[in-house]
Amino acid sequence: MEFIPKQDFDVKKIADSGQCFRLNQLEAGRFQLTALDRCVELTERADDWALDCSAAELDKLWRGYFDLDTDYGAYRAAVPEKDVYLTAAADFGRGIRILRQDPWEMLVTFIISQRKNIPAIRACVETLCSRYGEPIGPTYAFPTPTALAGADEEALRACALGYRAGYVLAAAQMADAGTLDLFALVSLEDDQLAESLMTVPGVGVKVANCVSLFGYHRIAAFPRDVWMNRVIHEHYRGRFPLYRYKGFAGVMQQYLFYYARYEGKIAEK
């Protein structure tokens, strides 16, 4: 068992931040994460989170995955006090970190995410994994491109993918054939990366930015969806000051997205 201090690390907030859909709550204060071909549990304690892994595995895999060596306090310190909304959002979202996730999983996940809410995305991804992924302990790994490339489109639709089934199948076939080399894209500049991702059917600007941010850790990417557009319209007169956060606007996006969803839930009650 290894431990991560709670300071600027909150598993529940990360799970609800819209970037990761296989970090699932088992019960209060206990989560299961499936990533990097591993399945681990994280349990909340008074001052830290306990991971059921060795010290070697924490250092080799999870330290980088959770971006633990980055000072997120420095990002929050860049928010001017006069920006009352973002100041509140950054404080509310303290503990969120941008995970370093698998580009292939992020590509498929965010193709699926279009016009779906977070619980629906989670359910869809788990169904896909259980039907096409390899077993890992109590769950299943994310399906490989080869596994999905050989799937029937109607079978994918039956995983609640709907019209996205054709897009997922096309992406899998491109990746499996090598016409889309997701790992080769690592060397591209941010704009080139987004352009390359948008050659995949079903991938527009928003999905490309999500994959860039969460699959390639390009933290300058700033995805905009319904929540973000509402925030920018209501609090920034339609123009968010990206220039203030050059190189790490994606961190601000996560704070704003998480806070906006919270406000939306309160408004619905």
Backbone bond lengths (Angstrom), bond angles and torsions (degrees), N, CA, C in turn:
res aa  C-N    CA-C-N  psi(-1)  N-CA   C-N-CA  omega(-1)  CA-C   N-CA-C  phi
1 M - - - 1.464 - - 1.530 108.90 -
2 E 1.342 115.49 132.96 1.458 120.92 176.92 1.524 109.20 -122.50
3 F 1.343 116.97 165.44 1.453 120.04 -171.43 1.526 111.49 -134.36
4 I 1.335 115.14 140.23 1.460 121.91 176.43 1.528 107.50 -118.52
5 P 1.326 118.77 121.98 1.466 121.09 179.83 1.529 111.42 -57.79
6 K 1.311 115.56 147.04 1.461 120.71 -178.71 1.524 113.55 -70.67
7 Q 1.302 117.54 -17.34 1.455 119.85 -177.71 1.530 110.07 -57.71
8 D 1.318 116.32 113.22 1.464 123.10 -179.81 1.527 113.02 59.85
9 F 1.329 117.13 31.61 1.458 121.45 175.55 1.516 108.33 -147.17
10 D 1.341 115.99 108.13 1.458 121.28 -177.77 1.521 108.99 -130.96
11 V 1.311 116.70 106.85 1.463 121.67 -175.40 1.523 111.59 -62.17
12 K 1.319 117.15 -41.24 1.473 119.54 -178.86 1.526 111.02 -62.62
13 K 1.314 117.53 -42.73 1.464 120.31 179.20 1.525 110.91 -65.77
14 I 1.324 116.90 -41.20 1.464 120.30 178.18 1.526 109.66 -61.28
15 A 1.334 116.81 -42.55 1.465 121.18 -179.27 1.523 112.02 -62.89
16 D 1.331 116.60 -30.57 1.469 121.56 -177.30 1.525 113.30 -97.25
17 S 1.336 117.39 5.62 1.464 120.00 -172.92 1.527 114.40 -89.32
18 G 1.339 117.05 0.07 1.461 119.87 174.66 1.512 115.35 82.03
19 Q 1.331 117.72 13.35 1.463 119.56 -179.11 1.518 113.10 -108.32
20 C 1.325 117.55 -20.92 1.457 122.53 -174.00 1.526 109.12 -136.40
21 F 1.335 117.03 129.70 1.464 119.67 -173.97 1.529 112.98 -116.34
22 R 1.338 115.92 10.69 1.469 119.25 176.48 1.528 110.98 -124.44
23 L 1.319 114.47 28.24 1.455 122.59 172.37 1.524 105.17 -111.45
24 N 1.312 115.81 91.01 1.457 121.46 -167.37 1.526 112.42 -109.33
25 Q 1.334 114.93 136.13 1.460 120.10 179.99 1.525 109.65 -77.09
26 L 1.337 116.36 125.69 1.457 122.20 177.18 1.520 111.30 -88.83
27 E 1.326 114.27 -38.45 1.463 122.75 175.94 1.517 106.41 -164.32
28 A 1.308 117.52 177.34 1.462 120.22 -178.45 1.531 110.38 -56.52
29 G 1.343 115.63 123.25 1.451 120.52 177.04 1.511 115.45 77.19
30 R 1.326 117.71 11.95 1.468 120.92 -178.48 1.527 109.82 -139.73
31 F 1.340 115.50 124.89 1.456 121.84 -175.60 1.526 111.01 -128.86
32 Q 1.319 114.78 153.04 1.466 121.68 173.83 1.520 108.78 -116.60
33 L 1.322 116.30 126.72 1.456 122.00 178.78 1.521 109.54 -114.81
34 T 1.338 115.37 128.87 1.453 121.30 173.53 1.524 107.27 -114.69
35 A 1.317 116.20 114.42 1.464 121.74 -177.96 1.526 108.41 -165.30
36 L 1.333 115.70 156.57 1.462 121.38 175.89 1.529 111.85 54.87
37 D 1.351 115.47 34.79 1.467 121.85 -178.39 1.528 112.25 59.05
38 R 1.315 116.42 30.74 1.455 122.81 177.11 1.525 108.95 -132.38
39 C 1.309 115.09 159.69 1.465 121.16 172.05 1.522 106.96 -131.22
40 V 1.325 116.83 118.70 1.462 121.10 -178.79 1.520 109.89 -129.53
41 E 1.321 115.08 155.14 1.456 120.41 174.29 1.521 109.56 -107.16
42 L 1.327 114.84 144.54 1.465 121.83 176.67 1.520 107.48 -122.59
43 T 1.315 115.90 126.81 1.456 121.38 -176.45 1.525 110.00 -121.57
44 E 1.321 115.17 129.47 1.461 120.05 -178.81 1.527 110.86 -76.29
45 R 1.331 115.24 134.84 1.459 121.92 173.59 1.524 107.78 -123.18
46 A 1.304 117.58 -174.37 1.472 120.59 -174.44 1.526 112.30 -60.06
47 D 1.331 117.11 -44.91 1.459 120.14 -173.58 1.523 113.94 -121.85
48 D 1.329 116.91 0.19 1.463 118.51 -176.63 1.520 111.21 -156.68
49 W 1.334 114.32 178.19 1.462 121.74 173.69 1.525 108.00 -114.31
50 A 1.327 117.20 129.81 1.462 122.10 179.92 1.520 109.53 -93.64
51 L 1.332 116.98 131.13 1.463 123.48 176.48 1.525 108.25 -110.28
52 D 1.330 116.58 134.11 1.464 118.82 179.07 1.530 109.91 -84.49
53 C 1.330 114.90 70.08 1.459 121.43 179.76 1.520 109.05 -146.17
54 S 1.321 116.55 169.42 1.457 121.38 177.94 1.524 110.19 -83.00
55 A 1.327 116.07 166.62 1.462 120.82 176.60 1.521 110.74 -62.74
56 A 1.337 115.76 -37.27 1.465 119.95 179.84 1.526 110.94 -64.99
57 E 1.336 116.79 -40.91 1.463 120.01 179.90 1.520 111.30 -69.26
58 L 1.325 116.78 -38.07 1.460 119.79 176.90 1.520 110.30 -59.23
59 D 1.319 116.99 -47.50 1.459 120.93 -177.97 1.522 112.18 -69.59
60 K 1.333 117.24 -38.38 1.459 121.27 -175.64 1.525 112.89 -77.37
61 L 1.347 116.51 -38.44 1.457 120.14 -172.91 1.535 114.25 -114.24
62 W 1.311 116.06 -57.50 1.465 118.96 -165.64 1.522 113.88 -79.50
63 R 1.326 117.40 -27.32 1.467 118.63 177.31 1.526 110.35 -60.88
64 G 1.319 116.58 -45.11 1.458 120.57 177.64 1.518 112.07 -71.66
65 Y 1.331 116.78 -41.29 1.465 121.27 -178.69 1.527 111.53 -58.28
66 F 1.323 116.12 -43.87 1.469 120.63 -179.63 1.531 112.60 -87.60
67 D 1.330 116.92 2.27 1.468 121.16 177.95 1.526 111.12 55.69
68 L 1.315 115.99 45.23 1.466 121.07 -171.61 1.520 114.01 -72.65
69 D 1.308 117.41 -18.78 1.461 119.36 -177.09 1.532 113.19 -90.79
70 T 1.319 116.86 5.25 1.466 121.12 179.23 1.526 110.40 -97.89
71 D 1.303 116.24 138.34 1.467 122.54 -179.52 1.530 109.68 -88.01
72 Y 1.315 117.03 96.11 1.460 120.67 179.77 1.529 111.75 -74.98
73 G 1.313 116.49 -19.48 1.460 119.17 174.91 1.518 111.24 -62.96
74 A 1.330 116.77 -32.51 1.464 120.69 178.33 1.528 110.39 -67.54
75 Y 1.324 117.23 -36.02 1.466 119.89 176.54 1.522 110.60 -64.55
76 R 1.328 116.79 -44.74 1.470 119.84 -179.34 1.515 111.33 -65.99
77 A 1.325 115.85 -32.11 1.463 119.57 -179.82 1.526 112.05 -66.47
78 A 1.334 116.97 -18.16 1.462 120.64 179.79 1.527 112.85 -78.56
79 V 1.331 116.88 -9.35 1.470 120.75 -179.35 1.524 108.93 -81.05
80 P 1.330 118.33 121.57 1.465 119.99 179.94 1.527 111.60 -70.61
81 E 1.318 116.83 145.56 1.464 121.19 -178.45 1.521 112.15 -59.35
82 K 1.330 116.12 -30.09 1.467 119.00 -178.10 1.521 112.43 -67.54
83 D 1.354 116.92 -19.13 1.461 119.84 174.93 1.523 107.12 -86.63
84 V 1.318 115.23 83.29 1.460 121.63 -172.57 1.524 111.33 -63.07
85 Y 1.328 116.12 -40.19 1.468 119.01 -176.35 1.527 111.55 -67.11
86 L 1.318 118.00 -48.25 1.459 120.59 -178.69 1.525 110.94 -69.64
87 T 1.315 117.24 -32.80 1.466 120.33 175.47 1.525 109.61 -59.70
88 A 1.335 115.78 -45.91 1.468 120.25 178.86 1.527 111.06 -65.79
89 A 1.345 116.60 -40.97 1.462 121.01 -179.10 1.523 111.48 -65.02
90 A 1.328 116.65 -42.90 1.460 121.20 -178.93 1.527 110.78 -65.88
91 D 1.328 115.92 -38.71 1.463 119.25 178.19 1.527 110.63 -69.06
92 F 1.309 116.43 -41.35 1.464 121.44 179.88 1.529 110.75 -65.33
93 G 1.340 116.57 -35.30 1.456 121.38 -177.09 1.517 114.39 -91.49
94 R 1.326 116.73 6.89 1.470 120.08 178.99 1.530 109.45 -53.19
95 G 1.310 116.15 127.65 1.465 120.44 -176.83 1.514 112.45 113.57
96 I 1.342 116.65 -17.45 1.458 120.91 174.80 1.526 108.53 -77.38
97 R 1.312 116.29 136.20 1.457 122.58 175.18 1.525 107.62 -131.29
98 I 1.322 117.33 151.07 1.458 121.14 178.61 1.525 108.52 -83.12
99 L 1.310 116.24 111.96 1.459 121.04 -176.81 1.528 110.94 -72.06
100 R 1.330 114.73 151.35 1.472 120.99 176.94 1.532 107.24 -100.00
101 Q 1.322 115.45 90.53 1.453 121.34 -171.65 1.534 112.26 -102.47
102 D 1.323 114.21 170.99 1.459 121.24 -177.32 1.530 110.67 -73.25
103 P 1.342 118.59 126.74 1.470 120.72 -177.99 1.527 113.65 -58.44
104 W 1.329 117.29 -40.03 1.471 119.94 -179.70 1.531 110.81 -63.67
105 E 1.322 116.85 -47.03 1.455 120.12 178.34 1.524 111.21 -60.88
106 M 1.328 117.35 -40.56 1.456 120.46 179.69 1.526 111.60 -67.50
107 L 1.322 117.08 -37.99 1.465 119.71 178.91 1.520 110.46 -60.33
108 V 1.313 116.65 -51.30 1.468 120.16 -179.13 1.532 110.74 -65.95
109 T 1.320 116.32 -44.27 1.459 120.45 -177.51 1.523 112.04 -59.47
110 F 1.319 117.15 -43.03 1.458 118.52 -176.22 1.526 112.83 -83.14
111 I 1.325 117.53 -19.37 1.465 119.00 166.59 1.530 108.31 -65.03
112 I 1.324 115.85 -43.77 1.468 121.25 179.00 1.523 111.76 -64.57
113 S 1.333 116.48 -32.99 1.469 121.60 -170.91 1.521 114.57 -66.19
114 Q 1.311 117.57 -17.45 1.460 120.24 -173.99 1.530 110.95 -61.98
115 R 1.323 114.88 124.92 1.465 123.53 179.28 1.529 112.91 62.55
116 K 1.331 116.44 29.88 1.462 121.44 175.26 1.527 109.21 -129.93
117 N 1.335 116.52 148.77 1.457 119.46 174.99 1.529 109.29 -87.68
118 I 1.331 116.72 171.77 1.460 120.55 -173.00 1.533 113.10 -61.34
119 P 1.337 120.65 -45.78 1.475 118.93 177.92 1.537 112.50 -59.99
120 A 1.329 116.97 -38.39 1.466 120.21 179.40 1.522 111.27 -67.27
121 I 1.331 116.79 -38.27 1.472 120.65 177.86 1.522 109.64 -63.65
122 R 1.331 116.20 -46.01 1.464 120.44 179.72 1.533 110.65 -57.52
123 A 1.309 116.45 -47.17 1.469 120.55 -178.17 1.525 110.95 -62.61
124 C 1.309 115.56 -42.14 1.463 121.29 -179.43 1.532 110.60 -63.66
125 V 1.321 116.45 -45.20 1.469 121.19 -179.24 1.525 110.32 -63.95
126 E 1.328 117.72 -42.77 1.456 120.38 -179.63 1.520 111.39 -64.20
127 T 1.320 117.52 -38.46 1.469 120.63 177.06 1.518 110.44 -63.66
128 L 1.311 116.32 -44.08 1.462 121.42 179.16 1.533 110.03 -60.57
129 C 1.316 116.60 -43.93 1.467 120.97 -179.01 1.529 111.32 -66.14
130 S 1.319 116.70 -42.85 1.470 119.77 -177.40 1.526 111.88 -66.61
131 R 1.326 117.01 -27.17 1.464 120.03 -178.00 1.524 113.60 -92.99
132 Y 1.336 116.92 -26.16 1.466 118.95 -173.96 1.537 113.82 -127.05
133 G 1.329 117.98 -6.25 1.459 120.57 -178.15 1.517 112.91 -95.39
134 E 1.322 116.21 160.40 1.458 122.08 176.65 1.525 110.00 -81.55
135 P 1.337 117.79 144.41 1.469 120.38 179.94 1.533 112.14 -62.51
136 I 1.336 115.30 137.36 1.473 122.59 172.35 1.526 106.30 -133.81
137 G 1.312 116.83 102.22 1.456 119.02 -179.91 1.517 111.13 55.38
138 P 1.337 117.06 -123.08 1.467 120.02 -177.58 1.527 114.38 -83.39
139 T 1.312 117.48 0.51 1.464 119.26 -175.38 1.532 110.51 -139.20
140 Y 1.326 116.72 -155.64 1.464 121.11 -176.52 1.524 110.68 -134.44
141 A 1.329 115.48 147.25 1.461 120.65 175.67 1.522 109.48 -71.63
142 F 1.315 115.87 161.47 1.448 119.58 174.81 1.528 108.07 -67.71
143 P 1.332 118.96 138.19 1.470 121.45 -176.60 1.529 112.36 -61.69
144 T 1.307 116.61 143.08 1.460 121.82 176.42 1.527 109.65 -75.89
145 P 1.337 117.65 162.39 1.468 119.60 174.40 1.526 112.46 -55.92
146 T 1.337 116.82 -38.98 1.462 120.46 179.90 1.522 111.36 -63.07
147 A 1.326 116.45 -41.61 1.464 120.24 -179.36 1.521 111.44 -62.93
148 L 1.331 116.90 -40.30 1.464 119.96 -178.73 1.525 112.23 -82.37
149 A 1.336 116.82 -28.67 1.470 119.80 -179.20 1.520 111.35 -63.12
150 G 1.332 116.40 -29.11 1.461 119.85 -179.68 1.514 113.59 -92.16
151 A 1.322 116.86 4.56 1.464 120.62 -178.77 1.524 111.28 -78.34
152 D 1.303 114.63 156.09 1.458 121.15 174.61 1.532 108.39 -85.74
153 E 1.332 116.15 137.79 1.463 118.75 -176.97 1.516 111.97 -60.02
154 E 1.320 117.31 -37.44 1.464 119.46 179.67 1.521 110.91 -67.56
155 A 1.336 116.96 -34.13 1.462 120.41 177.07 1.524 110.28 -65.88
156 L 1.334 116.44 -36.85 1.461 120.16 176.53 1.523 110.66 -67.72
157 R 1.299 116.80 -38.36 1.466 119.90 175.86 1.527 110.63 -59.34
158 A 1.314 115.92 -34.38 1.467 121.02 -179.40 1.526 112.33 -70.23
159 C 1.332 116.25 -10.21 1.471 120.98 173.76 1.523 110.73 -88.76
160 A 1.326 116.75 15.87 1.470 124.22 -179.60 1.520 112.17 71.72
161 L 1.336 116.59 26.10 1.464 119.77 177.81 1.522 111.85 -80.99
162 G 1.321 117.31 -24.64 1.460 120.06 -178.52 1.513 111.61 59.00
163 Y 1.340 116.77 -137.52 1.462 121.21 -177.53 1.529 112.20 -64.53
164 R 1.338 116.84 -16.15 1.465 120.36 -179.13 1.525 112.49 -74.20
165 A 1.342 116.80 -13.23 1.467 120.74 -177.75 1.524 111.43 -57.87
166 G 1.322 117.20 -42.91 1.457 120.94 179.62 1.521 111.87 -63.99
167 Y 1.328 116.58 -37.23 1.462 120.74 178.97 1.534 110.97 -67.64
168 V 1.331 115.91 -43.51 1.468 120.10 178.96 1.526 110.16 -63.19
169 L 1.302 116.10 -43.42 1.464 120.12 179.11 1.522 111.02 -62.28
170 A 1.316 117.48 -42.83 1.465 121.32 179.43 1.529 110.63 -63.35
171 A 1.328 116.72 -42.92 1.465 120.39 178.86 1.518 110.90 -62.74
172 A 1.332 116.27 -42.52 1.461 120.64 179.86 1.520 111.18 -63.79
173 Q 1.309 116.48 -42.46 1.465 119.83 -179.37 1.521 111.28 -67.72
174 M 1.331 117.64 -36.89 1.462 121.06 176.14 1.528 111.25 -64.92
175 A 1.342 115.90 -44.73 1.460 120.31 -179.47 1.525 111.30 -68.22
176 D 1.315 116.16 -39.77 1.462 120.33 -179.24 1.529 111.59 -67.74
177 A 1.325 116.58 -36.31 1.471 121.01 -179.18 1.518 112.47 -80.00
178 G 1.331 116.79 -15.42 1.455 120.49 -179.54 1.510 114.33 90.18
179 T 1.326 117.75 0.28 1.470 119.94 176.44 1.526 110.55 -71.96
180 L 1.323 116.26 -19.49 1.461 122.58 172.37 1.520 107.07 -121.65
181 D 1.321 117.39 107.93 1.460 122.39 179.18 1.526 107.97 -106.95
182 L 1.316 115.52 93.28 1.461 120.92 -173.70 1.523 112.84 -63.20
183 F 1.315 116.87 -30.62 1.461 118.85 -178.28 1.524 111.79 -79.90
184 A 1.316 116.62 -25.71 1.466 119.66 175.79 1.529 110.81 -70.22
185 L 1.333 116.73 -23.52 1.461 120.61 -178.71 1.522 112.40 -69.92
186 V 1.326 116.98 -13.26 1.466 121.27 -179.32 1.524 111.57 -56.43
187 S 1.321 116.73 -32.35 1.472 120.95 -175.41 1.528 113.42 -79.47
188 L 1.330 118.01 -8.42 1.459 121.41 -176.00 1.535 111.86 -80.00
189 E 1.323 114.96 152.53 1.464 120.69 171.00 1.529 108.94 -68.32
190 D 1.327 116.54 162.84 1.463 120.66 -173.95 1.528 112.89 -54.83
191 D 1.323 117.58 -47.36 1.466 120.66 -178.21 1.524 111.25 -64.44
192 Q 1.325 116.14 -41.10 1.460 120.30 179.42 1.522 111.05 -66.85
193 L 1.308 116.13 -37.70 1.463 120.69 178.01 1.521 110.48 -60.74
194 A 1.332 116.37 -49.07 1.463 120.16 179.89 1.526 111.49 -61.20
195 E 1.323 116.78 -41.88 1.465 120.94 179.10 1.520 110.97 -62.57
196 S 1.317 117.31 -41.64 1.466 121.02 179.50 1.522 110.98 -65.30
197 L 1.318 116.86 -40.70 1.463 120.26 178.80 1.519 111.28 -64.16
198 M 1.323 116.61 -33.42 1.461 120.17 -178.22 1.531 113.17 -75.82
199 T 1.332 117.85 -0.66 1.472 119.93 171.90 1.528 110.55 -78.86
200 V 1.332 116.69 -12.28 1.459 121.44 178.39 1.529 108.78 -81.59
201 P 1.326 118.82 129.60 1.468 120.58 178.35 1.526 111.71 -54.46
202 G 1.315 115.82 134.52 1.458 120.68 178.56 1.506 114.64 87.76
203 V 1.328 117.35 -0.74 1.465 120.48 -179.79 1.524 109.66 -106.02
204 G 1.334 115.30 111.19 1.450 120.95 175.48 1.514 110.25 -104.50
205 V 1.319 116.31 -163.41 1.458 121.33 -175.57 1.529 111.76 -61.47
206 K 1.322 117.04 -45.73 1.465 120.36 -176.71 1.520 111.38 -63.48
207 V 1.328 117.69 -48.34 1.466 120.81 -179.49 1.526 110.39 -64.75
208 A 1.324 117.07 -40.97 1.471 120.40 179.08 1.526 110.80 -61.15
209 N 1.325 116.82 -39.43 1.461 120.24 178.39 1.529 111.75 -68.54
210 C 1.330 116.64 -37.41 1.468 119.96 177.57 1.524 110.61 -65.04
211 V 1.323 116.83 -44.57 1.469 120.25 179.24 1.525 110.16 -65.00
212 S 1.321 117.10 -39.87 1.467 120.95 177.53 1.525 110.87 -60.66
213 L 1.325 116.18 -45.49 1.461 121.54 -175.98 1.525 112.13 -71.52
214 F 1.320 116.61 -48.06 1.458 120.04 -171.41 1.529 114.00 -96.70
215 G 1.335 117.03 -19.43 1.457 120.26 179.74 1.515 113.89 -102.37
216 Y 1.340 116.00 -24.87 1.468 120.51 -178.93 1.530 112.48 -120.53
217 H 1.315 115.63 2.42 1.470 122.26 -179.69 1.534 111.84 54.53
218 R 1.329 116.45 37.95 1.459 120.68 174.27 1.524 106.86 -86.37
219 I 1.307 116.08 86.74 1.469 120.20 -169.62 1.527 113.30 -75.66
220 A 1.331 116.80 3.37 1.467 119.11 170.80 1.530 110.97 -83.08
221 A 1.334 117.04 -16.18 1.474 120.77 -178.73 1.525 109.83 -67.03
222 F 1.326 116.04 144.19 1.469 121.47 -174.43 1.537 108.79 -135.13
223 P 1.340 117.58 79.57 1.467 120.28 -179.23 1.523 112.07 -62.26
224 R 1.320 115.20 141.92 1.465 120.70 177.78 1.515 109.68 -124.07
225 D 1.334 115.49 124.83 1.456 121.31 174.98 1.529 107.46 -126.63
226 V 1.315 117.11 -162.96 1.462 120.81 -178.05 1.530 111.08 -59.31
227 W 1.344 116.28 -43.75 1.461 120.03 -179.09 1.522 111.30 -62.63
228 M 1.331 115.41 -47.43 1.459 119.70 -177.50 1.526 111.52 -67.07
229 N 1.311 117.07 -40.44 1.465 119.82 178.93 1.529 111.15 -62.38
230 R 1.322 116.26 -37.07 1.464 120.68 178.41 1.526 110.44 -65.62
231 V 1.330 116.22 -44.85 1.468 120.83 179.33 1.525 110.59 -60.75
232 I 1.323 115.76 -47.13 1.470 120.34 -177.29 1.524 110.91 -65.18
233 H 1.310 116.48 -37.35 1.472 120.64 178.75 1.531 110.91 -68.85
234 E 1.333 116.77 -44.58 1.460 120.47 -173.06 1.526 113.82 -81.04
235 H 1.324 117.39 -30.22 1.459 119.64 -172.43 1.531 114.64 -115.89
236 Y 1.357 116.60 -12.07 1.466 118.86 -177.16 1.529 112.79 -131.75
237 R 1.336 115.12 18.26 1.465 121.22 177.72 1.535 111.88 52.10
238 G 1.316 115.07 34.71 1.464 120.26 174.34 1.520 115.31 88.95
239 R 1.341 117.54 -3.48 1.477 119.15 -177.30 1.529 110.17 -138.12
240 F 1.315 116.06 105.97 1.461 119.82 177.58 1.531 109.17 -79.45
241 P 1.335 118.66 136.72 1.474 121.66 -176.06 1.534 112.47 -76.67
242 L 1.324 116.38 73.28 1.464 120.86 -178.39 1.529 112.34 -59.57
243 Y 1.331 117.02 -29.80 1.464 120.99 -176.49 1.531 112.05 -59.77
244 R 1.329 117.07 -27.08 1.466 120.20 -179.76 1.528 112.05 -69.95
245 Y 1.320 115.68 -23.12 1.461 120.39 -172.15 1.526 110.79 -123.10
246 K 1.315 114.85 38.50 1.453 120.65 -177.74 1.524 110.28 -58.68
247 G 1.318 115.12 125.49 1.458 120.27 178.41 1.505 114.44 94.21
248 F 1.361 118.91 -14.08 1.460 120.43 179.11 1.533 112.27 -147.02
249 A 1.329 116.61 29.01 1.467 120.81 -179.79 1.530 111.81 -61.73
250 G 1.329 116.82 -26.69 1.456 120.05 179.40 1.517 113.26 -63.58
251 V 1.313 117.24 -29.36 1.463 120.86 176.11 1.530 109.12 -66.82
252 M 1.321 116.53 -43.18 1.463 120.74 177.61 1.535 110.46 -64.21
253 Q 1.326 115.48 -36.91 1.468 119.61 178.54 1.523 110.36 -58.77
254 Q 1.333 116.65 -42.31 1.455 119.87 -179.29 1.523 111.78 -65.61
255 Y 1.322 117.28 -41.62 1.461 119.86 177.47 1.534 110.44 -62.09
256 L 1.321 115.93 -45.44 1.469 120.06 -178.64 1.519 111.61 -65.93
257 F 1.324 116.83 -43.48 1.465 120.96 -179.20 1.528 110.92 -62.22
258 Y 1.320 116.37 -46.86 1.460 121.13 -178.37 1.531 110.73 -63.45
259 Y 1.322 116.35 -42.73 1.464 120.93 -179.08 1.524 111.08 -68.65
260 A 1.316 117.15 -40.27 1.463 121.10 -179.72 1.528 111.31 -64.64
261 R 1.338 116.54 -39.66 1.465 119.67 177.02 1.516 110.70 -64.59
262 Y 1.325 117.13 -39.20 1.462 120.73 178.10 1.532 109.82 -62.88
263 E 1.336 115.95 -46.46 1.469 119.37 178.80 1.524 111.08 -61.26
264 G 1.333 116.31 -38.01 1.453 120.99 179.24 1.517 111.86 -63.83
265 K 1.331 116.85 -40.02 1.465 120.66 178.85 1.518 110.71 -66.09
266 I 1.336 116.37 -39.93 1.475 120.15 178.68 1.525 110.20 -64.06
267 A 1.330 115.97 -40.39 1.465 120.93 -178.59 1.522 111.62 -65.67
268 E 1.343 116.18 -29.96 1.453 119.78 -177.92 1.522 112.88 -76.28
269 K 1.348 115.98 -19.32 1.473 119.49 -176.70 1.527 112.07 -78.97
